[in-house]
Amino acid sequence: MFVEESKIEIISLSDSIIVAGLNLQKSGLPISFDSLGKMWGLYTEEIRRKTPNRLEKHTEYGICLNKVPDYIVGIEVSGISDVSQDYFSYTIPAGDCIKVSFNAENHDTLVDKKLMKMQKEAKKWAKNNKIKCNPDYTVEVYPIDTMKQEYPSMYILIPILLK
């Protein structure tokens, strides 16, 4: 039986996280909200497997860059020196973030409904707690077995601006 779970907390990333994968700007897809899901369709198992310097924990990321605008789908890597021009890399800097963990009854509900809802709840929570969010980017984090779980779960990282 499904039990809804969610948690909002402040965490500190002690190290930066380097992500390599594909990005919307170079994909040929329209720069629109509708293209974000399509990016995951382009990000095949072969691309994941061939990503240079990928870490074995296989955490996957969707990174929304709001200033550019761009969207990156990728996997955590140990470095970008061997990453070819076919890949795009982005470094999530160390620092404080709001971490929003949640689950759903299925994959579609998780990414099509709960993801946006939880982002809104996190921003409301931040405002109520007088925390300023950095509007430059937001990170979606998909642990390796997310889609294999009976009730998939994931989390979002929203960077906090320094006071």
C-alpha positions in Angstrom: 0.0 0.0 0.0 1.3 3.4 -1.0 2.2 5.8 1.8 3.0 9.3 0.7 6.3 10.6 2.1 7.9 14.0 1.8 10.5 16.0 3.7 12.0 19.4 3.4 15.3 20.2 5.1 18.5 22.2 4.8 21.6 20.3 3.9 25.2 21.3 3.1 27.0 19.9 0.1 30.5 19.5 1.3 31.9 18.9 -2.2 30.8 20.0 -5.6 29.1 17.5 -7.9 30.2 17.3 -11.5 27.4 16.1 -13.9 28.0 15.1 -17.5 25.3 14.3 -20.1 23.2 16.0 -22.7 21.8 19.5 -22.7 18.7 21.1 -24.2 20.6 23.9 -26.0 22.5 21.4 -28.1 19.7 18.8 -28.5 17.9 20.4 -31.4 14.7 20.3 -29.4 12.7 23.5 -28.9 13.7 25.5 -25.8 10.4 24.8 -23.9 9.0 23.1 -20.9 7.6 20.3 -23.1 11.2 19.4 -24.2 12.4 18.5 -20.7 10.8 15.1 -20.6 12.0 14.5 -24.2 15.6 15.1 -23.1 15.3 12.0 -20.9 14.2 10.0 -23.9 17.4 11.1 -25.7 19.5 10.2 -22.7 19.9 6.5 -23.5 21.5 3.6 -21.6 24.3 3.6 -24.1 25.1 7.3 -23.5 25.1 6.7 -19.7 27.4 3.7 -20.1 29.8 5.5 -22.4 30.0 8.6 -20.2 33.7 9.1 -19.3 34.7 9.2 -15.6 31.2 8.2 -14.5 30.9 7.2 -10.9 29.6 3.7 -10.0 26.7 5.0 -7.8 25.0 6.1 -11.0 23.0 9.0 -9.6 21.3 10.8 -12.4 20.5 14.5 -12.5 18.2 16.9 -14.2 19.6 20.4 -13.8 17.4 23.4 -14.7 19.6 26.4 -15.6 17.3 29.4 -15.4 19.5 32.2 -16.7 20.6 30.5 -20.0 17.9 28.8 -20.2 19.0 25.2 -20.4 18.3 21.8 -19.0 20.9 19.1 -18.5 20.3 15.4 -18.0 23.3 13.4 -16.9 25.2 11.3 -14.5 27.7 12.2 -11.8 31.4 12.0 -13.0 34.7 12.3 -11.2 36.1 14.9 -13.6 35.5 16.4 -17.0 39.0 16.2 -18.6 38.0 13.2 -20.7 34.5 14.3 -21.5 34.0 14.8 -25.3 32.2 17.6 -27.0 29.2 15.2 -27.4 28.6 15.7 -23.7 27.8 18.8 -21.7 29.0 19.2 -18.1 27.9 21.3 -15.2 29.3 21.6 -11.7 26.9 21.9 -8.9 28.8 23.9 -6.3 29.3 23.0 -2.7 27.2 24.9 -0.3 23.8 25.0 1.5 20.7 23.7 -0.2 17.1 23.0 0.5 16.6 19.3 0.0 13.1 18.2 -0.8 12.6 14.4 -0.7 9.3 12.8 -1.9 7.7 9.8 -3.5 4.7 8.9 -5.6 2.5 6.0 -6.7 4.3 5.7 -10.0 6.9 7.3 -12.3 4.5 9.5 -14.2 3.0 11.0 -11.0 6.4 11.5 -9.6 7.8 13.6 -12.5 4.6 15.0 -14.0 2.8 16.2 -10.9 4.8 15.8 -7.7 8.0 17.4 -8.9 6.4 20.8 -9.7 4.2 20.6 -6.6 7.2 19.9 -4.3 9.2 22.7 -5.9 6.4 25.2 -5.1 6.1 23.8 -1.6 9.9 24.2 -1.0 9.8 27.8 -2.2 6.9 28.6 0.1 8.7 26.8 3.0 11.8 28.9 2.3 9.8 32.1 2.3 8.1 31.2 5.6 11.5 30.4 7.1 13.1 33.6 5.7 15.5 31.7 3.5 16.5 33.2 0.2 16.8 30.7 -2.7 19.3 31.1 -5.5 17.2 31.4 -8.7 20.1 30.4 -11.0 19.4 26.7 -11.0 17.5 23.8 -9.5 18.6 20.2 -9.4 16.5 17.1 -9.7 18.2 14.0 -8.2 17.3 10.5 -9.3 19.0 7.7 -7.4 19.9 4.8 -9.6 17.0 2.5 -8.6 14.3 5.3 -8.6 12.3 3.9 -11.5 12.6 0.3 -10.4 11.0 1.0 -7.0 7.4 0.0 -6.5 6.8 3.6 -5.3 9.5 5.7 -6.8 11.2 8.5 -4.8 13.6 11.3 -5.7 14.7 14.6 -4.3 15.3 18.2 -5.4 18.1 20.5 -4.4 17.5 24.2 -4.4 20.6 26.3 -3.6 20.4 28.9 -0.8 21.9 32.4 -1.2 24.4 33.4 1.4 23.2 36.1 3.8 
